[in-house]
Amino acid sequence: MTERDAADSERLANAINGITSALDRFYRFEGPDLAALHRQQWVAELGVALPEEGRGLVAVVRTLNEIVIPNGLRNGAPGFSGWVTTSPTTSGVIAALAASVAGSQRWWVHPFNYLETVGLEWLRTLLGLGADMQGTFTSGGSAANLVALGAARQHAFEREGIDVAREGLPAGATWRIYASTEVHHVVTRAAGVLGLGRRSVRGIAIDDRQRIDVRALIEALDEDRAKGIRPIAIVATAGTVNTGAIDPIAELADIAEDRRIWLHVDGAYGAFGVLDERVAPLFRGMERADSVAADPHKWLAAPLGCGATFVRDRARLGRAFTLEPAEYLEGSTAGGVVQSPFDDFGELYHDFNIEQSAQSRGVTVWAILTEIGRTGLRDRVKRHLDFARHLERRVVAEPRLELVAPATLSICCFRYRSNNEDASNSLNERIGTRLRAETRFVPSTTIVAGRYAIRPCFINPRTTIDDVDGLVEAVLRIGESEVAARSVQHV
Ligand SMILES: Cc1ncc(COP(=O)(O)O)c(C=O)c1O
């Protein structure tokens, strides 16, 4: 028997100090992103056989410093506007580090458990949801939507006296979830995971601003009702990932209320847009929803792995997801004098979603909002909406560019204009590829109503207006050179 464990647990500060300059350097995002070009090198360094004998902490620190961190993911670089997630800011990082050391489990009696409650309460307040909306942190938007739809499923069948979490779905029944064709695919997957079936999500047509067509929804609801199909939920997206469109939530809330159907709002990306008074009216009705998903690891720039779901009547969430009592879990004498964590599990978040063990996430939300407050977050959201509007104005003013979808939130879809509609998609696809390969401006691309578009999404706290202008200039330069190259080919 060896006396001591092979893993170090004493030189934490030393080890952290050993990587701080590499992290600071990384955070400056200097020079081009060479991770893909250097792939062979780092794969060769990292892809070694399982070491029989450990190489020690020093080797770990060295490899992190020299290989892993410098080739890390640069989605926090100021010119990166490709995703709805970004690299976290400092307070979130140190909070996550603190949690991994001192709050390595979100339950039991300790401040990290309590900060789950505080973080959720602050998010609820930010989003303008009522006090009866209680939440749970999740690993992200996928799990946030899954948990919300799990509550919707519970609700739909409880009305018929069926505890679906316990009994399973009734044989012979059919059911539907209604969402626009622009809904995020995690909603469809959630339906699959919940046993409702991916096909149970009925995609409703959209209008010319990519919002759910309310008349088409009503027709679908009527048609399904006539066939005896049970409605499980209507999903409103508050900020689609494609264009940032916001479904008419208030109208959907009226329909859901009239027909007694669960209304879920997927605000994973866009819900924090409610902080900008210019678009706040578009979120009207979100406060009437039965459940809302919103992700701190998107606009809040919390470390990845942090989504949140709010549900009216969390007891229903509990019935959908409770960990049933088990001998091995007991020991709590909650209600008596709490002298040790074993006497009280704290707030039982593992009863409200799909994970038992989970990291403490509330501390990161608490840290970010303690640092910047509501005002700091509101300023960020407004700045990003300004960026999208600035870009839209430039596109509209520039004859070589064309707007594909207007900016509702912080996404603006546009393309380089081409005389030849058929060639336009491939031209803009090439522009997207060359932007990523040749410049520091990294938007994503998408297809809106069959039209290939360049799609920057501004949620990155490090992005500045110069990065927005830089993107426009880069698209013009590359577009021009592509068009010139093609006309030479045709000569
Ligand atoms: C509207 C919307 N819902 C859900 C998701 C899924 O979130 P996550 O990637 O955190 O699982 C996203 C992510 O882009 C999203 O934009």
The ligand as an SDF file (V2000), in Angstrom:
LIG
                    3D

 16 16  0  0  0  0  0  0  0  0999 V2000
  -32.4400   29.8280  -28.9520 C   0  0  0  0  0  0  0  0  0  0  0  0
  -31.5090   28.7530  -28.4840 C   0  0  0  0  0  0  0  0  0  0  0  0
  -32.0010   27.7360  -27.7620 N   0  0  0  0  0  0  0  0  0  0  0  0
  -31.2190   26.7430  -27.2950 C   0  0  0  0  0  0  0  0  0  0  0  0
  -29.8680   26.7130  -27.5790 C   0  0  0  0  0  0  0  0  0  0  0  0
  -29.0240   25.5930  -27.0860 C   0  0  0  0  0  0  0  0  0  0  0  0
  -28.1680   26.0610  -26.0740 O   0  0  0  0  0  0  0  0  0  0  0  0
  -26.8590   25.2750  -25.6540 P   0  0  0  0  0  0  0  0  0  0  0  0
  -25.9340   25.3320  -26.8300 O   0  0  0  0  0  0  0  0  0  0  0  0
  -26.3820   26.0160  -24.4640 O   0  0  0  0  0  0  0  0  0  0  0  0
  -27.2400   23.8720  -25.3230 O   0  0  0  0  0  0  0  0  0  0  0  0
  -29.3090   27.7600  -28.3300 C   0  0  0  0  0  0  0  0  0  0  0  0
  -27.8900   27.7580  -28.6650 C   0  0  0  0  0  0  0  0  0  0  0  0
  -27.4640   28.3390  -29.6250 O   0  0  0  0  0  0  0  0  0  0  0  0
  -30.1500   28.8040  -28.7750 C   0  0  0  0  0  0  0  0  0  0  0  0
  -29.6720   29.8410  -29.4740 O   0  0  0  0  0  0  0  0  0  0  0  0
  1  2  1  0
  2  3  1  0
  2 15  2  0
  3  4  2  0
  4  5  1  0
  5  6  1  0
  5 12  2  0
  6  7  1  0
  7  8  1  0
  8  9  2  0
  8 10  1  0
  8 11  1  0
 12 13  1  0
 12 15  1  0
 13 14  2  0
 15 16  1  0
M  END
$$$$
